């Protein structure tokens, strides 16, 4: 399972930084602090959004965002397969 998750760019950057710096505990501390800070931002933004939007509306917006991202990524993949011709 660990190897399946290793492809995440943050983990790869942490792995390389640890190998290059020779200070794995310092890199671990920095990576842990960065994860905590990014999670805090997500929690605060989520709390703020829930105070201005109804949960149903928030779910709809999140769903539309996911569909939009899926369509965009699908078009990018199709463009990559077909060549650089614009669709």
C-alpha positions in Angstrom: 0.0 0.0 0.0 2.9 2.4 0.8 4.3 2.0 -2.7 0.9 2.8 -4.3 0.8 6.1 -2.4 4.4 6.9 -3.1 3.5 8.5 -6.5 2.1 11.6 -4.8 4.4 14.6 -5.8 4.5 15.8 -2.2 5.8 12.5 -0.9 8.4 12.3 -3.8 9.6 15.8 -3.0 9.9 14.9 0.7 11.8 11.7 -0.2 14.2 13.6 -2.4 14.7 16.5 0.1 15.4 14.0 2.9 17.9 12.2 0.8 19.7 15.4 -0.3 19.7 17.2 3.0 20.9 14.3 5.2 18.5 15.5 7.9 15.5 13.3 7.7 14.0 14.3 11.0 14.1 18.0 10.1 12.4 17.2 6.7 9.8 15.1 8.5 9.0 17.9 10.9 8.7 20.4 8.0 6.5 18.1 6.0 4.3 17.4 9.0 4.0 21.1 9.8 3.1 21.8 6.1 0.4 19.1 6.2 -1.1 20.5 9.4 -1.1 24.1 8.0 -2.8 23.0 4.7 -5.4 21.0 6.6 -6.0 24.0 8.8 -6.7 26.2 5.8 -9.1 23.6 4.4 -10.9 23.4 7.7 -11.2 27.2 8.0 -12.4 27.7 4.5 -14.9 24.8 4.9 -16.2 26.4 8.1 -16.6 29.8 6.4 -18.3 28.3 3.4 -20.7 26.4 5.6 -21.7 29.6 7.3 -22.6 31.4 4.0 -23.9 28.4 2.0 -26.5 25.8 2.8 -25.0 22.3 2.9 -27.1 21.2 -0.2 -25.8 24.1 -2.2 -22.2 23.4 -1.1 -22.6 19.7 -2.2 -24.0 20.8 -5.6 -21.1 23.2 -6.1 -18.6 20.6 -5.1 -20.2 18.1 -7.5 -20.1 20.6 -10.4 -16.5 21.3 -9.6 -15.7 17.6 -9.8 -17.6 17.1 -13.0 -15.8 20.2 -14.5 -12.4 18.9 -13.5 -13.2 15.5 -14.9 -14.3 16.9 -18.2 -11.2 19.1 -18.3 -8.8 16.2 -17.5 -10.6 14.0 -20.0 -10.2 16.6 -22.7 -6.5 17.0 -21.8 -6.1 13.2 -22.0 -7.9 13.0 -25.3 -5.8 15.9 -26.7 -2.6 14.1 -25.5 -3.7 10.8 -27.3 -4.8 12.5 -30.5 -1.9 14.9 -30.7 -1.7 18.6 -30.1 -4.7 19.4 -32.4 -7.2 21.7 -30.6 -10.6 20.2 -30.0 
